[in-house]
Each structure stands twice: as C-alpha cells, then as structure tokens.
Amino acid sequence: MNIAEIRDKSIDQLDDELMKLKKEQFNLRFQKASGQLENTSRIKEVRRTIARVLTVREEKSKQG
C-alpha cells in the first residue's frame, strides 16, 4: 500500500487497517519462529506500512 492510498483513508479506516496489519505482523512472526515463512521480505513491508499508517493517522489527528 502506498502513501497516497493511506492518505485517502479516514481515521477510522486507518485504525482498521492498523489492526489488520498488526495481526498480519503477528502471524508472520509466528511463521518465522516455526520455520514456515517463505517470503521473509513481507515482514519488512508490513513493518514499514504500519509506520506509514501511524504517521498519517497522527498527522490527521493533529489537523482536526
């Protein structure tokens, strides 16, 4: 998900997206620990997307 798509969402949608990404991050960590993770780069992508969502959410909450 790119930054333009994230900026188009409302705060509620960002909260939902954040919950979904956190669950995916947990599942990826669990798969990595059990040796079942094939695409290890997905962990990095999810982590950075979480940071983007949090940044945009903070910007929107400060604006009003």
mmCIF file as Biopython writes it, N, C-alpha, C and O atoms, coordinates in Angstrom:
data_model
#
loop_
_atom_site.group_PDB
_atom_site.id
_atom_site.type_symbol
_atom_site.label_atom_id
_atom_site.label_alt_id
_atom_site.label_comp_id
_atom_site.label_asym_id
_atom_site.label_entity_id
_atom_site.label_seq_id
_atom_site.pdbx_PDB_ins_code
_atom_site.Cartn_x
_atom_site.Cartn_y
_atom_site.Cartn_z
_atom_site.occupancy
_atom_site.B_iso_or_equiv
_atom_site.auth_seq_id
_atom_site.auth_asym_id
_atom_site.pdbx_PDB_model_num
ATOM 1   N N  . MET A ? 1  ? 0.848   -1.166  0.000  1.0 0.0 1  A 1 
ATOM 2   C CA . MET A ? 1  ? 0.000   0.000   0.000  1.0 0.0 1  A 1 
ATOM 3   C C  . MET A ? 1  ? 0.902   1.240   0.000  1.0 0.0 1  A 1 
ATOM 4   O O  . MET A ? 1  ? 1.806   1.365   0.827  1.0 0.0 1  A 1 
ATOM 5   N N  . ASN A ? 2  ? 0.645   2.137   -0.926 1.0 0.0 2  A 1 
ATOM 6   C CA . ASN A ? 2  ? 1.484   3.327   -0.990 1.0 0.0 2  A 1 
ATOM 7   C C  . ASN A ? 2  ? 0.892   4.449   -0.147 1.0 0.0 2  A 1 
ATOM 8   O O  . ASN A ? 2  ? -0.226  4.346   0.358  1.0 0.0 2  A 1 
ATOM 9   N N  . ILE A ? 3  ? 1.659   5.513   -0.007 1.0 0.0 3  A 1 
ATOM 10  C CA . ILE A ? 3  ? 1.277   6.591   0.893  1.0 0.0 3  A 1 
ATOM 11  C C  . ILE A ? 3  ? 0.027   7.324   0.412  1.0 0.0 3  A 1 
ATOM 12  O O  . ILE A ? 3  ? -0.752  7.804   1.236  1.0 0.0 3  A 1 
ATOM 13  N N  . ALA A ? 4  ? -0.180  7.420   -0.892 1.0 0.0 4  A 1 
ATOM 14  C CA . ALA A ? 4  ? -1.363  8.104   -1.420 1.0 0.0 4  A 1 
ATOM 15  C C  . ALA A ? 4  ? -2.633  7.375   -1.014 1.0 0.0 4  A 1 
ATOM 16  O O  . ALA A ? 4  ? -3.628  8.009   -0.662 1.0 0.0 4  A 1 
ATOM 17  N N  . GLU A ? 5  ? -2.609  6.055   -1.061 1.0 0.0 5  A 1 
ATOM 18  C CA . GLU A ? 5  ? -3.774  5.263   -0.649 1.0 0.0 5  A 1 
ATOM 19  C C  . GLU A ? 5  ? -4.045  5.436   0.843  1.0 0.0 5  A 1 
ATOM 20  O O  . GLU A ? 5  ? -5.198  5.479   1.272  1.0 0.0 5  A 1 
ATOM 21  N N  . ILE A ? 6  ? -2.991  5.533   1.616  1.0 0.0 6  A 1 
ATOM 22  C CA . ILE A ? 6  ? -3.142  5.686   3.061  1.0 0.0 6  A 1 
ATOM 23  C C  . ILE A ? 6  ? -3.715  7.058   3.391  1.0 0.0 6  A 1 
ATOM 24  O O  . ILE A ? 6  ? -4.579  7.171   4.260  1.0 0.0 6  A 1 
ATOM 25  N N  . ARG A ? 7  ? -3.250  8.094   2.716  1.0 0.0 7  A 1 
ATOM 26  C CA . ARG A ? 7  ? -3.715  9.455   2.989  1.0 0.0 7  A 1 
ATOM 27  C C  . ARG A ? 7  ? -5.179  9.658   2.613  1.0 0.0 7  A 1 
ATOM 28  O O  . ARG A ? 7  ? -5.839  10.535  3.170  1.0 0.0 7  A 1 
ATOM 29  N N  . ASP A ? 8  ? -5.696  8.863   1.676  1.0 0.0 8  A 1 
ATOM 30  C CA . ASP A ? 8  ? -7.089  8.991   1.253  1.0 0.0 8  A 1 
ATOM 31  C C  . ASP A ? 8  ? -8.073  8.419   2.269  1.0 0.0 8  A 1 
ATOM 32  O O  . ASP A ? 8  ? -9.272  8.678   2.172  1.0 0.0 8  A 1 
ATOM 33  N N  . LYS A ? 9  ? -7.597  7.657   3.228  1.0 0.0 9  A 1 
ATOM 34  C CA . LYS A ? 9  ? -8.481  6.994   4.189  1.0 0.0 9  A 1 
ATOM 35  C C  . LYS A ? 9  ? -8.776  7.897   5.385  1.0 0.0 9  A 1 
ATOM 36  O O  . LYS A ? 9  ? -8.005  8.797   5.717  1.0 0.0 9  A 1 
ATOM 37  N N  . SER A ? 10 ? -9.910  7.628   6.015  1.0 0.0 10 A 1 
ATOM 38  C CA . SER A ? 10 ? -10.278 8.364   7.227  1.0 0.0 10 A 1 
ATOM 39  C C  . SER A ? 10 ? -9.551  7.744   8.429  1.0 0.0 10 A 1 
ATOM 40  O O  . SER A ? 10 ? -8.900  6.706   8.313  1.0 0.0 10 A 1 
ATOM 41  N N  . ILE A ? 11 ? -9.679  8.396   9.563  1.0 0.0 11 A 1 
ATOM 42  C CA . ILE A ? 11 ? -9.011  7.903   10.775 1.0 0.0 11 A 1 
ATOM 43  C C  . ILE A ? 11 ? -9.556  6.533   11.174 1.0 0.0 11 A 1 
ATOM 44  O O  . ILE A ? 11 ? -8.795  5.661   11.594 1.0 0.0 11 A 1 
ATOM 45  N N  . ASP A ? 12 ? -10.872 6.341   11.044 1.0 0.0 12 A 1 
ATOM 46  C CA . ASP A ? 12 ? -11.465 5.038   11.367 1.0 0.0 12 A 1 
ATOM 47  C C  . ASP A ? 12 ? -10.944 3.948   10.437 1.0 0.0 12 A 1 
ATOM 48  O O  . ASP A ? 12 ? -10.650 2.836   10.876 1.0 0.0 12 A 1 
ATOM 49  N N  . GLN A ? 13 ? -10.832 4.269   9.163  1.0 0.0 13 A 1 
ATOM 50  C CA . GLN A ? 13 ? -10.305 3.295   8.208  1.0 0.0 13 A 1 
ATOM 51  C C  . GLN A ? 13 ? -8.838  2.992   8.504  1.0 0.0 13 A 1 
ATOM 52  O O  . GLN A ? 13 ? -8.388  1.857   8.352  1.0 0.0 13 A 1 
ATOM 53  N N  . LEU A ? 14 ? -8.100  4.011   8.926  1.0 0.0 14 A 1 
ATOM 54  C CA . LEU A ? 14 ? -6.696  3.807   9.281  1.0 0.0 14 A 1 
ATOM 55  C C  . LEU A ? 14 ? -6.581  2.902   10.506 1.0 0.0 14 A 1 
ATOM 56  O O  . LEU A ? 14 ? -5.689  2.056   10.574 1.0 0.0 14 A 1 
ATOM 57  N N  . ASP A ? 15 ? -7.477  3.079   11.466 1.0 0.0 15 A 1 
ATOM 58  C CA . ASP A ? 15 ? -7.472  2.216   12.652 1.0 0.0 15 A 1 
ATOM 59  C C  . ASP A ? 15 ? -7.737  0.759   12.262 1.0 0.0 15 A 1 
ATOM 60  O O  . ASP A ? 15 ? -7.086  -0.155  12.767 1.0 0.0 15 A 1 
ATOM 61  N N  . ASP A ? 16 ? -8.693  0.557   11.365 1.0 0.0 16 A 1 
ATOM 62  C CA . ASP A ? 16 ? -8.997  -0.803  10.898 1.0 0.0 16 A 1 
ATOM 63  C C  . ASP A ? 16 ? -7.804  -1.401  10.160 1.0 0.0 16 A 1 
ATOM 64  O O  . ASP A ? 16 ? -7.456  -2.565  10.361 1.0 0.0 16 A 1 
ATOM 65  N N  . GLU A ? 17 ? -7.189  -0.599  9.312  1.0 0.0 17 A 1 
ATOM 66  C CA . GLU A ? 17 ? -6.017  -1.068  8.558  1.0 0.0 17 A 1 
ATOM 67  C C  . GLU A ? 17 ? -4.868  -1.405  9.500  1.0 0.0 17 A 1 
ATOM 68  O O  . GLU A ? 17 ? -4.146  -2.379  9.289  1.0 0.0 17 A 1 
ATOM 69  N N  . LEU A ? 18 ? -4.706  -0.599  10.531 1.0 0.0 18 A 1 
ATOM 70  C CA . LEU A ? 18 ? -3.648  -0.840  11.506 1.0 0.0 18 A 1 
ATOM 71  C C  . LEU A ? 18 ? -3.858  -2.153  12.243 1.0 0.0 18 A 1 
ATOM 72  O O  . LEU A ? 18 ? -2.909  -2.906  12.460 1.0 0.0 18 A 1 
ATOM 73  N N  . MET A ? 19 ? -5.100  -2.430  12.630 1.0 0.0 19 A 1 
ATOM 74  C CA . MET A ? 19 ? -5.395  -3.703  13.296 1.0 0.0 19 A 1 
ATOM 75  C C  . MET A ? 19 ? -5.097  -4.882  12.378 1.0 0.0 19 A 1 
ATOM 76  O O  . MET A ? 19 ? -4.534  -5.887  12.812 1.0 0.0 19 A 1 
ATOM 77  N N  . LYS A ? 20 ? -5.473  -4.757  11.116 1.0 0.0 20 A 1 
ATOM 78  C CA . LYS A ? 20 ? -5.225  -5.825  10.151 1.0 0.0 20 A 1 
ATOM 79  C C  . LYS A ? 20 ? -3.723  -6.063  9.968  1.0 0.0 20 A 1 
ATOM 80  O O  . LYS A ? 20 ? -3.271  -7.206  9.908  1.0 0.0 20 A 1 
ATOM 81  N N  . LEU A ? 21 ? -2.963  -4.978  9.880  1.0 0.0 21 A 1 
ATOM 82  C CA . LEU A ? 21 ? -1.519  -5.097  9.699  1.0 0.0 21 A 1 
ATOM 83  C C  . LEU A ? 21 ? -0.841  -5.680  10.933 1.0 0.0 21 A 1 
ATOM 84  O O  . LEU A ? 21 ? 0.097   -6.467  10.810 1.0 0.0 21 A 1 
ATOM 85  N N  . LYS A ? 22 ? -1.306  -5.301  12.120 1.0 0.0 22 A 1 
ATOM 86  C CA . LYS A ? 22 ? -0.732  -5.856  13.354 1.0 0.0 22 A 1 
ATOM 87  C C  . LYS A ? 22 ? -0.975  -7.360  13.449 1.0 0.0 22 A 1 
ATOM 88  O O  . LYS A ? 22 ? -0.102  -8.109  13.888 1.0 0.0 22 A 1 
ATOM 89  N N  . LYS A ? 23 ? -2.170  -7.799  13.036 1.0 0.0 23 A 1 
ATOM 90  C CA . LYS A ? 23 ? -2.461  -9.243  13.034 1.0 0.0 23 A 1 
ATOM 91  C C  . LYS A ? 23 ? -1.572  -9.964  12.032 1.0 0.0 23 A 1 
ATOM 92  O O  . LYS A ? 23 ? -1.055  -11.045 12.312 1.0 0.0 23 A 1 
ATOM 93  N N  . GLU A ? 24 ? -1.397  -9.355  10.857 1.0 0.0 24 A 1 
ATOM 94  C CA . GLU A ? 24 ? -0.528  -9.969  9.852  1.0 0.0 24 A 1 
ATOM 95  C C  . GLU A ? 24 ? 0.909   -10.043 10.352 1.0 0.0 24 A 1 
ATOM 96  O O  . GLU A ? 24 ? 1.597   -11.038 10.129 1.0 0.0 24 A 1 
ATOM 97  N N  . GLN A ? 25 ? 1.363   -8.981  11.031 1.0 0.0 25 A 1 
ATOM 98  C CA . GLN A ? 25 ? 2.719   -8.973  11.571 1.0 0.0 25 A 1 
ATOM 99  C C  . GLN A ? 25 ? 2.897   -10.088 12.602 1.0 0.0 25 A 1 
ATOM 100 O O  . GLN A ? 25 ? 3.921   -10.771 12.615 1.0 0.0 25 A 1 
ATOM 101 N N  . PHE A ? 26 ? 1.902   -10.267 13.457 1.0 0.0 26 A 1 
ATOM 102 C CA . PHE A ? 26 ? 1.966   -11.344 14.451 1.0 0.0 26 A 1 
ATOM 103 C C  . PHE A ? 26 ? 2.049   -12.703 13.764 1.0 0.0 26 A 1 
ATOM 104 O O  . PHE A ? 26 ? 2.866   -13.546 14.136 1.0 0.0 26 A 1 
ATOM 105 N N  . ASN A ? 27 ? 1.195   -12.912 12.754 1.0 0.0 27 A 1 
ATOM 106 C CA . ASN A ? 27 ? 1.198   -14.191 12.047 1.0 0.0 27 A 1 
ATOM 107 C C  . ASN A ? 27 ? 2.520   -14.433 11.338 1.0 0.0 27 A 1 
ATOM 108 O O  . ASN A ? 27 ? 3.010   -15.563 11.309 1.0 0.0 27 A 1 
ATOM 109 N N  . LEU A ? 28 ? 3.102   -13.387 10.766 1.0 0.0 28 A 1 
ATOM 110 C CA . LEU A ? 28 ? 4.399   -13.539 10.096 1.0 0.0 28 A 1 
ATOM 111 C C  . LEU A ? 28 ? 5.501   -13.894 11.094 1.0 0.0 28 A 1 
ATOM 112 O O  . LEU A ? 28 ? 6.352   -14.738 10.813 1.0 0.0 28 A 1 
ATOM 113 N N  . ARG A ? 29 ? 5.479   -13.245 12.262 1.0 0.0 29 A 1 
ATOM 114 C CA . ARG A ? 29 ? 6.473   -13.583 13.281 1.0 0.0 29 A 1 
ATOM 115 C C  . ARG A ? 29 ? 6.304   -15.019 13.763 1.0 0.0 29 A 1 
ATOM 116 O O  . ARG A ? 29 ? 7.289   -15.714 14.014 1.0 0.0 29 A 1 
ATOM 117 N N  . PHE A ? 30 ? 5.069   -15.458 13.890 1.0 0.0 30 A 1 
ATOM 118 C CA . PHE A ? 30 ? 4.794   -16.819 14.322 1.0 0.0 30 A 1 
ATOM 119 C C  . PHE A ? 30 ? 5.296   -17.811 13.271 1.0 0.0 30 A 1 
ATOM 120 O O  . PHE A ? 30 ? 5.904   -18.824 13.616 1.0 0.0 30 A 1 
ATOM 121 N N  . GLN A ? 31 ? 5.048   -17.529 12.010 1.0 0.0 31 A 1 
ATOM 122 C CA . GLN A ? 31 ? 5.521   -18.397 10.927 1.0 0.0 31 A 1 
ATOM 123 C C  . GLN A ? 31 ? 7.044   -18.438 10.884 1.0 0.0 31 A 1 
ATOM 124 O O  . GLN A ? 31 ? 7.634   -19.492 10.646 1.0 0.0 31 A 1 
ATOM 125 N N  . LYS A ? 32 ? 7.680   -17.293 11.114 1.0 0.0 32 A 1 
ATOM 126 C CA . LYS A ? 32 ? 9.142   -17.242 11.099 1.0 0.0 32 A 1 
ATOM 127 C C  . LYS A ? 32 ? 9.720   -18.105 12.227 1.0 0.0 32 A 1 
ATOM 128 O O  . LYS A ? 32 ? 10.691  -18.836 12.030 1.0 0.0 32 A 1 
ATOM 129 N N  . ALA A ? 33 ? 9.108   -18.006 13.404 1.0 0.0 33 A 1 
ATOM 130 C CA . ALA A ? 33 ? 9.592   -18.767 14.550 1.0 0.0 33 A 1 
ATOM 131 C C  . ALA A ? 33 ? 9.433   -20.268 14.345 1.0 0.0 33 A 1 
ATOM 132 O O  . ALA A ? 33 ? 10.246  -21.055 14.830 1.0 0.0 33 A 1 
ATOM 133 N N  . SER A ? 34 ? 8.383   -20.664 13.626 1.0 0.0 34 A 1 
ATOM 134 C CA . SER A ? 34 ? 8.159   -22.095 13.416 1.0 0.0 34 A 1 
ATOM 135 C C  . SER A ? 34 ? 8.817   -22.604 12.135 1.0 0.0 34 A 1 
ATOM 136 O O  . SER A ? 34 ? 8.724   -23.788 11.813 1.0 0.0 34 A 1 
ATOM 137 N N  . GLY A ? 35 ? 9.485   -21.703 11.404 1.0 0.0 35 A 1 
ATOM 138 C CA . GLY A ? 35 ? 10.210  -22.121 10.209 1.0 0.0 35 A 1 
ATOM 139 C C  . GLY A ? 35 ? 9.345   -22.296 8.977  1.0 0.0 35 A 1 
ATOM 140 O O  . GLY A ? 35 ? 9.769   -22.946 8.021  1.0 0.0 35 A 1 
ATOM 141 N N  . GLN A ? 36 ? 8.151   -21.737 8.970  1.0 0.0 36 A 1 
ATOM 142 C CA . GLN A ? 36 ? 7.241   -21.902 7.844  1.0 0.0 36 A 1 
ATOM 143 C C  . GLN A ? 36 ? 7.196   -20.687 6.921  1.0 0.0 36 A 1 
ATOM 144 O O  . GLN A ? 36 ? 6.533   -20.733 5.885  1.0 0.0 36 A 1 
ATOM 145 N N  . LEU A ? 37 ? 7.881   -19.608 7.270  1.0 0.0 37 A 1 
ATOM 146 C CA . LEU A ? 37 ? 7.821   -18.376 6.491  1.0 0.0 37 A 1 
ATOM 147 C C  . LEU A ? 37 ? 8.679   -18.494 5.240  1.0 0.0 37 A 1 
ATOM 148 O O  . LEU A ? 37 ? 9.873   -18.783 5.325  1.0 0.0 37 A 1 
ATOM 149 N N  . GLU A ? 38 ? 8.075   -18.270 4.086  1.0 0.0 38 A 1 
ATOM 150 C CA . GLU A ? 38 ? 8.804   -18.351 2.821  1.0 0.0 38 A 1 
ATOM 151 C C  . GLU A ? 38 ? 9.239   -16.978 2.331  1.0 0.0 38 A 1 
ATOM 152 O O  . GLU A ? 38 ? 10.369  -16.816 1.870  1.0 0.0 38 A 1 
ATOM 153 N N  . ASN A ? 39 ? 8.359   -15.988 2.425  1.0 0.0 39 A 1 
ATOM 154 C CA . ASN A ? 39 ? 8.657   -14.647 1.939  1.0 0.0 39 A 1 
ATOM 155 C C  . ASN A ? 39 ? 9.057   -13.760 3.117  1.0 0.0 39 A 1 
ATOM 156 O O  . ASN A ? 39 ? 8.212   -13.091 3.712  1.0 0.0 39 A 1 
ATOM 157 N N  . THR A ? 40 ? 10.343  -13.758 3.448  1.0 0.0 40 A 1 
ATOM 158 C CA . THR A ? 40 ? 10.798  -13.015 4.621  1.0 0.0 40 A 1 
ATOM 159 C C  . THR A ? 40 ? 10.747  -11.508 4.414  1.0 0.0 40 A 1 
ATOM 160 O O  . THR A ? 40 ? 10.716  -10.761 5.392  1.0 0.0 40 A 1 
ATOM 161 N N  . SER A ? 41 ? 10.738  -11.049 3.185  1.0 0.0 41 A 1 
ATOM 162 C CA . SER A ? 41 ? 10.689  -9.609  2.943  1.0 0.0 41 A 1 
ATOM 163 C C  . SER A ? 41 ? 9.338   -9.012  3.300  1.0 0.0 41 A 1 
ATOM 164 O O  . SER A ? 41 ? 9.219   -7.796  3.456  1.0 0.0 41 A 1 
ATOM 165 N N  . ARG A ? 42 ? 8.329   -9.843  3.430  1.0 0.0 42 A 1 
ATOM 166 C CA . ARG A ? 42 ? 6.994   -9.352  3.779  1.0 0.0 42 A 1 
ATOM 167 C C  . ARG A ? 42 ? 6.985   -8.752  5.187  1.0 0.0 42 A 1 
ATOM 168 O O  . ARG A ? 42 ? 6.212   -7.834  5.461  1.0 0.0 42 A 1 
ATOM 169 N N  . ILE A ? 43 ? 7.835   -9.261  6.078  1.0 0.0 43 A 1 
ATOM 170 C CA . ILE A ? 43 ? 7.918   -8.717  7.436  1.0 0.0 43 A 1 
ATOM 171 C C  . ILE A ? 43 ? 8.327   -7.248  7.378  1.0 0.0 43 A 1 
ATOM 172 O O  . ILE A ? 43 ? 7.742   -6.410  8.063  1.0 0.0 43 A 1 
ATOM 173 N N  . LYS A ? 44 ? 9.318   -6.942  6.570  1.0 0.0 44 A 1 
ATOM 174 C CA . LYS A ? 44 ? 9.801   -5.575  6.415  1.0 0.0 44 A 1 
ATOM 175 C C  . LYS A ? 44 ? 8.725   -4.678  5.801  1.0 0.0 44 A 1 
ATOM 176 O O  . LYS A ? 44 ? 8.538   -3.543  6.240  1.0 0.0 44 A 1 
ATOM 177 N N  . GLU A ? 45 ? 8.031   -5.177  4.802  1.0 0.0 45 A 1 
ATOM 178 C CA . GLU A ? 45 ? 6.966   -4.405  4.153  1.0 0.0 45 A 1 
ATOM 179 C C  . GLU A ? 45 ? 5.864   -4.062  5.148  1.0 0.0 45 A 1 
ATOM 180 O O  . GLU A ? 45 ? 5.407   -2.920  5.206  1.0 0.0 45 A 1 
ATOM 181 N N  . VAL A ? 46 ? 5.440   -5.045  5.924  1.0 0.0 46 A 1 
ATOM 182 C CA . VAL A ? 46 ? 4.355   -4.831  6.888  1.0 0.0 46 A 1 
ATOM 183 C C  . VAL A ? 46 ? 4.785   -3.843  7.960  1.0 0.0 46 A 1 
ATOM 184 O O  . VAL A ? 46 ? 4.008   -2.969  8.344  1.0 0.0 46 A 1 
ATOM 185 N N  . ARG A ? 47 ? 6.005   -3.969  8.443  1.0 0.0 47 A 1 
ATOM 186 C CA . ARG A ? 47 ? 6.505   -3.075  9.478  1.0 0.0 47 A 1 
ATOM 187 C C  . ARG A ? 47 ? 6.522   -1.630  8.987  1.0 0.0 47 A 1 
ATOM 188 O O  . ARG A ? 47 ? 6.140   -0.715  9.717  1.0 0.0 47 A 1 
ATOM 189 N N  . ARG A ? 48 ? 6.964   -1.432  7.758  1.0 0.0 48 A 1 
ATOM 190 C CA . ARG A ? 48 ? 7.021   -0.079  7.208  1.0 0.0 48 A 1 
ATOM 191 C C  . ARG A ? 48 ? 5.627   0.474   6.904  1.0 0.0 48 A 1 
ATOM 192 O O  . ARG A ? 48 ? 5.385   1.671   7.054  1.0 0.0 48 A 1 
ATOM 193 N N  . THR A ? 49 ? 4.725   -0.389  6.484  1.0 0.0 49 A 1 
ATOM 194 C CA . THR A ? 49 ? 3.354   0.061   6.230  1.0 0.0 49 A 1 
ATOM 195 C C  . THR A ? 49 ? 2.688   0.468   7.534  1.0 0.0 49 A 1 
ATOM 196 O O  . THR A ? 49 ? 1.933   1.440   7.562  1.0 0.0 49 A 1 
ATOM 197 N N  . ILE A ? 50 ? 2.954   -0.256  8.612  1.0 0.0 50 A 1 
ATOM 198 C CA . ILE A ? 50 ? 2.430   0.117   9.928  1.0 0.0 50 A 1 
ATOM 199 C C  . ILE A ? 50 ? 2.940   1.505   10.304 1.0 0.0 50 A 1 
ATOM 200 O O  . ILE A ? 50 ? 2.177   2.329   10.810 1.0 0.0 50 A 1 
ATOM 201 N N  . ALA A ? 51 ? 4.203   1.767   10.064 1.0 0.0 51 A 1 
ATOM 202 C CA . ALA A ? 51 ? 4.781   3.075   10.381 1.0 0.0 51 A 1 
ATOM 203 C C  . ALA A ? 51 ? 4.127   4.169   9.544  1.0 0.0 51 A 1 
ATOM 204 O O  . ALA A ? 51 ? 3.863   5.260   10.050 1.0 0.0 51 A 1 
ATOM 205 N N  . ARG A ? 52 ? 3.868   3.892   8.288  1.0 0.0 52 A 1 
ATOM 206 C CA . ARG A ? 52 ? 3.210   4.880   7.429  1.0 0.0 52 A 1 
ATOM 207 C C  . ARG A ? 52 ? 1.797   5.191   7.937  1.0 0.0 52 A 1 
ATOM 208 O O  . ARG A ? 52 ? 1.394   6.351   8.013  1.0 0.0 52 A 1 
ATOM 209 N N  . VAL A ? 53 ? 1.061   4.143   8.279  1.0 0.0 53 A 1 
ATOM 210 C CA . VAL A ? 53 ? -0.306  4.325   8.768  1.0 0.0 53 A 1 
ATOM 211 C C  . VAL A ? 53 ? -0.297  5.135   10.058 1.0 0.0 53 A 1 
ATOM 212 O O  . VAL A ? 53 ? -1.111  6.043   10.225 1.0 0.0 53 A 1 
ATOM 213 N N  . LEU A ? 54 ? 0.604   4.819   10.958 1.0 0.0 54 A 1 
ATOM 214 C CA . LEU A ? 54 ? 0.683   5.556   12.216 1.0 0.0 54 A 1 
ATOM 215 C C  . LEU A ? 54 ? 1.048   7.019   11.983 1.0 0.0 54 A 1 
ATOM 216 O O  . LEU A ? 54 ? 0.514   7.904   12.652 1.0 0.0 54 A 1 
ATOM 217 N N  . THR A ? 55 ? 1.941   7.277   11.052 1.0 0.0 55 A 1 
ATOM 218 C CA . THR A ? 55 ? 2.350   8.643   10.747 1.0 0.0 55 A 1 
ATOM 219 C C  . THR A ? 55 ? 1.187   9.456   10.192 1.0 0.0 55 A 1 
ATOM 220 O O  . THR A ? 55 ? 0.934   10.573  10.643 1.0 0.0 55 A 1 
ATOM 221 N N  . VAL A ? 56 ? 0.481   8.897   9.217  1.0 0.0 56 A 1 
ATOM 222 C CA . VAL A ? 56 ? -0.649  9.604   8.613  1.0 0.0 56 A 1 
ATOM 223 C C  . VAL A ? 56 ? -1.764  9.786   9.628  1.0 0.0 56 A 1 
ATOM 224 O O  . VAL A ? 56 ? -2.411  10.832  9.658  1.0 0.0 56 A 1 
ATOM 225 N N  . ARG A ? 57 ? -1.996  8.780   10.456 1.0 0.0 57 A 1 
ATOM 226 C CA . ARG A ? 57 ? -3.032  8.879   11.486 1.0 0.0 57 A 1 
ATOM 227 C C  . ARG A ? 57 ? -2.710  10.010  12.450 1.0 0.0 57 A 1 
ATOM 228 O O  . ARG A ? 57 ? -3.599  10.772  12.829 1.0 0.0 57 A 1 
ATOM 229 N N  . GLU A ? 58 ? -1.462  10.126  12.847 1.0 0.0 58 A 1 
ATOM 230 C CA . GLU A ? 58 ? -1.038  11.194  13.754 1.0 0.0 58 A 1 
ATOM 231 C C  . GLU A ? 58 ? -1.202  12.562  13.093 1.0 0.0 58 A 1 
ATOM 232 O O  . GLU A ? 58 ? -1.647  13.514  13.734 1.0 0.0 58 A 1 
ATOM 233 N N  . GLU A ? 59 ? -0.843  12.659  11.814 1.0 0.0 59 A 1 
ATOM 234 C CA . GLU A ? 59 ? -0.999  13.921  11.086 1.0 0.0 59 A 1 
ATOM 235 C C  . GLU A ? 59 ? -2.460  14.348  11.036 1.0 0.0 59 A 1 
ATOM 236 O O  . GLU A ? 59 ? -2.784  15.515  11.257 1.0 0.0 59 A 1 
ATOM 237 N N  . LYS A ? 60 ? -3.346  13.383  10.741 1.0 0.0 60 A 1 
ATOM 238 C CA . LYS A ? 60 ? -4.762  13.694  10.630 1.0 0.0 60 A 1 
ATOM 239 C C  . LYS A ? 60 ? -5.364  14.071  11.975 1.0 0.0 60 A 1 
ATOM 240 O O  . LYS A ? 60 ? -6.227  14.945  12.047 1.0 0.0 60 A 1 
ATOM 241 N N  . SER A ? 61 ? -4.916  13.420  13.036 1.0 0.0 61 A 1 
ATOM 242 C CA . SER A ? 61 ? -5.472  13.742  14.354 1.0 0.0 61 A 1 
ATOM 243 C C  . SER A ? 61 ? -5.020  15.127  14.819 1.0 0.0 61 A 1 
ATOM 244 O O  . SER A ? 61 ? -5.751  15.796  15.549 1.0 0.0 61 A 1 
ATOM 245 N N  . LYS A ? 62 ? -3.841  15.562  14.413 1.0 0.0 62 A 1 
ATOM 246 C CA . LYS A ? 62 ? -3.372  16.895  14.776 1.0 0.0 62 A 1 
ATOM 247 C C  . LYS A ? 62 ? -4.070  17.988  13.983 1.0 0.0 62 A 1 
ATOM 248 O O  . LYS A ? 62 ? -4.224  19.111  14.461 1.0 0.0 62 A 1 
ATOM 249 N N  . GLN A ? 63 ? -4.492  17.652  12.767 1.0 0.0 63 A 1 
ATOM 250 C CA . GLN A ? 63 ? -5.172  18.644  11.921 1.0 0.0 63 A 1 
ATOM 251 C C  . GLN A ? 63 ? -6.578  18.942  12.414 1.0 0.0 63 A 1 
ATOM 252 O O  . GLN A ? 63 ? -7.082  20.055  12.266 1.0 0.0 63 A 1 
ATOM 253 N N  . GLY A ? 64 ? -7.188  17.951  12.990 1.0 0.0 64 A 1 
ATOM 254 C CA . GLY A ? 64 ? -8.531  18.240  13.490 1.0 0.0 64 A 1 
ATOM 255 C C  . GLY A ? 64 ? -9.496  17.190  13.302 1.0 0.0 64 A 1 
ATOM 256 O O  . GLY A ? 64 ? -10.655 17.340  13.691 1.0 0.0 64 A 1 
#
